[in-house]
Amino acid sequence: MTETTSTPARPDSVTTARSAFATALAQEPGVHDPVVVAALARVPRHQLVPRLFVPLGEDRPARRWRLLDLADEPEQHLEACYGMDQVVVQLDGRPTGPLAAGREYRGVPSGQSSGAGLLAVSLQGLRLAPGERFVELGACTGYLSAAAADLTGRQTTGVEIDRELARDAAQRLAALGADVRIVARDGLRGVPDGEWDAIAASFAVRHIPAAWLQRLAPGGRLRTTVTTGAPGWHATALVRRDENGVLSGRLTAERWGHVPDRAAGWIPLPQAPADSGRSRTSVLAPPEPAERGYWVALGHVLRGVRRQWGAPGFDDEVVLVAPDGSRAAVSQDGSRAVEWGPRSLWLEAEELHTRWTGAGRPAEYLLEFTGPVQRVVGGPGLSWQLPMD
């Protein structure tokens, strides 16, 4: 990939940006380990990401982007690179080399380095120790793998499906002297040969691939986001293999989560209904977003259901949708619900809330492994199986 060369960022600007990054990261919700913060701050992320896209407009998820080049706009680039948001480096699988910096582009992110808070929480959860063998699936720029190499003091491995991203990451990591091996392959199909003490997946899956679990060493840990395709309802699986080879784990409702793998994507939004729907009163008020354990259960138990944030005409209501066209709009105080389509989505949500409450309102669930079956257990009357398709 040919990159533009120009005057580099001033050393004082880089130092200031990285210092502010460490301070902000230490204050992110859930981030508490100063050793992890220091490791992430020591990696010169701007050298791994010389070009990135920043979102334009207010729409989220964004579809309009501006390409920033470190050589052309160093101050703006450093601000985005060392911010807390995800860093987008590729749209629609297209190489960035031929693209002109400073221009507007449209597309969907196909390569991104996750937000710094999520990366810190991921490393905290794995509790890496010196000498441990670490592999990252979906390495993208190799930033997390480089921080893991710092923590373990040995070579780490990053797996990246996109060959251009893998090549660029390998070259830039080598230039930094980071002890990271980049492997260009599909992480969903398996982990590189050998046993691993720690496996981190930087993309979300609906079912933990058996090929990952088979490579987990005795005493090893695996961390991944488990998704239903509903954005905003994140759950993290932390799996352990004990010294006897037995797998166990927990699924925890989280503030952050990785995006789904390229093949899965998000549940699509159906077209808005043309009729006025079915209205009823005196219903369950939508639980607060902080009751993440409920929303995670809803996404898993009510298959195919997601929330539509900012649905036109429903600014003050919670709107749930399903691919078959079913929809529910519920007022914040629970005084009224309107439903459309073959499913009574809010009635299903109310019934699930009763089960969730009866199970003790869990935010953390047991994750059980019986052969290929992966079952999530929240308490009496509340369990489900992760889909295997």
N, C-alpha and C positions, 0 to 999 in steps of 0.2 A: 504494500500500500504506500503510495507516495503522499507525504505530508508536507504542508507548507512550513518553510523555515523563515524565521524572522527574529526580532529581538526578544530574548527570553524574559520571563517575568523577573522583576527586581527581587533580589534575595530577601530584602526586608519585607516585601509584600508576601512572599511565600512563608517566611517565618511567622508573620502576623496571622496569616490565614490558618496555618497549622496549629498555632497556639490557641486561637479562638475556637478551632474545631475541637481540640481536646477539652477545653472548658465547657463548651456546649454539650458535647457527648456525655460528659460526666453527669450532666443535669437531666439527661433524657429519662423518661419514666422507665423503671425496671433496670436501668444500668447502675451497677453498684460496685463492680470490681475494678479498682484503679490499675491493676496489672493488665487487664484486657484493654482498657482505654488507652494506656500507654503504648501497647503493642500496635493498635490500630493507628495511633497518632504518629508512630515512628515510620510507618510506610508512606513514602511520598506519592500519595494517590494521584496528584496532578501529572506525574510522569507516566503513570499507567493509563491515564485518561487524557491525552492531549487534545481530543475533540469530544464534545458532548452536546446534547440537545437540551434546551430549556423550553418549558411549555409556554405557549402564548395563549392569551384569553383566559376566561374564567371557567370554561367547561372542563369537567373532570369525569371520566378520564380524558386527558388532552388528546386532540387530534392535530393540532397545529404546533409547530416547533421551530425554534431558531437554533442554527448550528453555531456553536462557539468554538473557536480555536485558541488554544493557549498562546500561540505565537502572535496572534492578531489582537486579541482582547484579553490580556492576562488578568486584569483585575476582575472583570465579570466572570471569566472562566474559573478563577480561584474561588470566588464567592459561591458558585454553583457546585464546584467539585468538593469543597469542604463544608457544604451545608449538611443538613440532616436528612434531606429528601433523597430518594433514589436517584442515581445518576444514569441517564439514558445515553447509550453509545451507538445504538443502531435502530433503524426503523424499517419494518417490513422486510428484514433480511438483506437489505441493500448495503453494499460497501460504502463507507463514508469518504474514501479517498477522492473520488471524482467530484464530490459535492463542494459547492462554494461556501466558505464560511461567511456568517453574517446573514445568510439568506433564510427565508421561511420555507419549511417543508411540511408536508402532511403525511401522516402515517401512524401506525401502531407500533409501540416499542417491541422489538424482537431481541434486544440485547440491553440489559440494564444491571447495574451493580446496586444491590439493595440499600435502603436507607441505613445510615450509620448506627442508629439505635438498634435496629433488628440484627445487624451484624454483631454488635457487642453482646446482645442477649444470646445470640446463637453460640458464641464462643464461651460465654459464661456457663451456659447449660451443659456444654461438653466437658468443662473443667479439664482442659488439656494440661498434661504434665510433661516435664522434660523427657525427651526420648521417645514419646509416643508417636505412632504411625497415624497420619491424618490424611484423609482424602476429601475433597470438595467436589460435589456433582453440580454442574452448572456454574463453572468458575468464572465465566465471562472475562473480566479484566485480570483476574487472579489476585485481587486486593485482599480478600478474606484468606486465601491460601498463604499469601505473604505474611499476614499477621500471625497465622497459625504456625508458620515456620519460625517466626520470632519467639513464639511461646514454647514450642517444643525443642528448639535448638537442633532440628534435623530437617532433612528434606521432606517437603509435603508434596502432594499431588493434586492437581486441579484437572477436572474432566470437563470439556466444553464441546458441544455438538457442532457449533458453527466453526468451520475451518479457518475462516478469515479472523474471527475473534481469537481463536486458539493460537494462530500464528503470531498475531500482534501481541497477545499477552506474553507468549513465550519470549519473544524478542525483547520486550520492555522489561520483563522481570530479570532476564539475563543481564541487561544493561545496568540494572540497579544492584546486581549481585545478590538478588533474593534467591534462596535455595528452594525453588519451586519447579517441579516438573509438570508441564502441561501436556495432556493427552487429548487428541481430537477424536472424540467418539460420542455416541449417544449414551448418556448416563443412565437412562431408563433401562437399557439393555444389560447393564451390569457394571460392576466396579472392577478396576484393574486387578490383576492377579495378586494373590497374597492375602494375608489377614490384616485387618485394620482395627486400631484401638479406638478411632473416632471417625465417624462418617457424617458429613454435613451436606445436606441437599439444599442448594440455593434456589430451588423452585418447588412448587407445591404439587402434590400427587393426591389422587383419590384413594389409593391403596398402596401400602409400602411394598415395593417390588421384592419378591423372594430373592432375586439376585443380589440385592443389597444386604439382606439379612444373612445370607450364606457367607459373606465375606467378613462378618463382624467377629472379631476375636473374643475369646473368653475374657470377661471383664470389660469388653468394649461397649461404646455408646454410639447411638445413631440418632440424629436430630433432623426432622423434616417438618414442613408445614403440610397438614392434611386438609384438603379443600373439598368442597362440594361444588365448586364453580360459582358460589355466591360471594361476590366481593364484599369485604368488610367483616365477615364472620370467620375470623382466623382461629385455627387450632394447631397447636404444636405437639407432635409426637416425639417423646423421648424414650427410646428403646434401649434396654440393656440385655446383654447376654452374660449370665453368671458363669462361674468357674466350671459348672457342670454342663454348660452349653444350653441352658434353659433361657428362653426369651420372655421378657415381661416389659411392660411399659405403661406410660400414662399419656393421656391426651388432654391438653390444657387449653382452655379458651384464652386467647391472647389479644393484646392490643394490636400487634403487628403480625404480618405473615408474608411469605414469599408469593409471587404470582404463579399461576399454574404453568405447567410445562406447555410447550408450543402446541402440542397436539390436542390438548384438552381445552384450554381457554375458559372464558367465563360463560355462564348460562346466558343465552341471548335474551334480549328484551322483546316481548311480543308487541304487536300493534295495539294502540289504545282502542278500547271498545267504543262503538258508535252509540250504544243505547245507554239508558240511565242506570241500569243495574238493579240489584235487589238490596233494599235498605232495611236495617233493623237497629234497635236501640238497646241501651244497657248492656254493653259488652265489655270484655276485658280491655283495660287501658294498655296500650303498648308498653311493655317493659322498657326500662331505660337502656340505652346502649351499653352502659357499664355492666349490665347483667349478661355478660358475654356467654356464660354457660348455657343460658336459655337459647340465645340466638344460634349458637353452634349446634345445639341439639335440633333446633328447628330446621336448619339447613340439611342435616343428615337424615332426620326422620321423615320430613316432608320433602321427599326427593324432587329435585328440579325447581325448588322455590328459591327466589332471591328477593331482595329489597330493591326498589327503584328509588334512589335518592333524587330529589328535585323533580319528581314527576310533574309535567305540566298540568296546572290547575289544581294541584294538591300540595301546595307549599307547606301547610300546617298539619298534614296528615302523614301517617305511615302507610306506604303502598307496597304490597307484596304481589309478585307476579310469578307465573309459571309458563313454560313453553307452550302449553296447550291453549293459551289465551285466558286462563283463569286469572282473576285479579281481585284484590281486596284493598280498600282504602279506609283507614280507621282514624278517627279523630284522636288527638293526643290525650284527651281526658276520658276516652272510652265511651262517650255518650252516643256514638253513632258509627256504624260500619256499613259500607256498601260493597257488594260482591258481584262479580261477573263471571261467566263461563261455567264449565261443568263442575268445577270444584268449589266448595265453600271454604276458601283459604283461611279466613279468619276464624271460622268455627274450628277448623283443624288446628290452628295455632292456639286457640283457647284450650282445647282438649289436651294438647301437648303440654301447655303450661301447668295444667292440673297434675299431669304425670311428673313433670320436672319438680314441681313443688313437693309432691309426695315423696320424691327420691332425695329430698334434702337440699334442693336448689344447688346442685353441684356446678362448680366451675372447672373441676378437674375430674377426669374419668379414667377408669382402669382400661388398659389395652391388653387384651388376652390373645394368645396365639395358639391355635390348635391346627396343626398341619398348615394348609394354605389359608385357613379361615382366620380373619382378624376381627375380633369382636370388641366393641366399646361398651363398657358397663358403667352406668351412673348411679345405680342403686335400685331398690325394688321397683319394678315396673318400667324401668327406663334403660334400654339397651338397644344396640343395633349393630349390624355387620357392615364393615367397609366393603364397598362394591369391588368385585374382582375383574370386571370388564373394563 
